[in-house]
Amino acid sequence: MTVCYSDSDWQMTSALTGEAAHRVADGWELEWRLSWLPRRLVSRAQALAGMELAEVFAGNHYRRDMVVAARAILCAAELGMTVEQAMRVLQERRQG
């Protein structure tokens, strides 16, 4: 995974995609917002999972690598989604 953190720990960015996560509160359980799920607040663990999903779906290697595919399933579950739901949202975002 290539998720990079800013010095302030208020932002996560990806070297592979244009997606990001921003911290919108301090001291709250749900304090992060993913660029590809903007209407939903998530925890730090969920933000990390969302960033990892964005990177996994940036290429097609998840279809050929069972470990990456399994990781995608776990990351989607962390967000309360299926892999198919996450993939659809990310694909729609890239197309529109």
N, C-alpha and C positions, 0 to 999 in steps of 0.2 A: 504494500500500500504506500502511496506517495502523498498522503495528506500532510500538509505543512501547517505549523502553528505560528501565529504572529507573536511577538514578544509580550503583548498585553494579555494574551490568552482570551481575547474577546472575539477572535475570528479564526476560522479554519478555512483554508483554501486548498485547492487541488492543482498540482502541476500538470494533470492530464485533462481536466475539464474546466469549464468556466463556472462550475458550481462552487458554492461557498456556504458556510454556516456562520451566523453572527450571534453573539451573546446579546440578549436584549434586556436582561435583568440581572440582578446580583442577589444571590442568596435564595432564589426560588428553585424548586425542583425542576420545573419546566421553564428553562430560561434561555433556550437557544431556538433559532429559526433557520431552517434550511432554505436555500434559494429555490429549490425545486419543490418544496412543500411550504410555501409562504404563509398559508392561512393557519398553520398549526405550530404551536410551541412544543418543543421536545426537550428531553434531558440531554446532558452532555454525552452520555453513552449512546443515546439515539442519534444525536448529531454526528458522532463518529461513524455509526452504522450507516447513516444516510450518505455521508461523504464516501465511505467505502463502496456502497452500492453504485454511486455515480461513477466512480472510477472503474468498477467491475464492468458496468454496462457501456463504458466508453469504447470498448473493443469487443471482439467476439470470442475471446479466449475462454469465457465462462462456459460456453457451450462445449468446449473440448476438454476442459480441466475439471475433473470431479471435485477436487478440493476447493477450487474457486467457486464452483456451482454450489457446493454445500455451504460455503461461507456466505454466499449471496442469500441463501435461504435463511440462515441465522440472522443476517443483518436486516432482511425484510421483516422477519418475525419480531425483531427488537423494535421496529417501527409499527408493529401491529398490521402488517401488510403481507400479501403474498409476493413472491418474486415477480409474477406476471403483472400485478398491480403496480409495483414500483417501476418495472420496465416500461409499462404503458405511460406512466406519468413522465418519466424521463425522456422517452421518445417523443411524446407530444411537445414537451418543452423545447427539445432540439429542433423540431420541425416548425414550430410556431414562434 
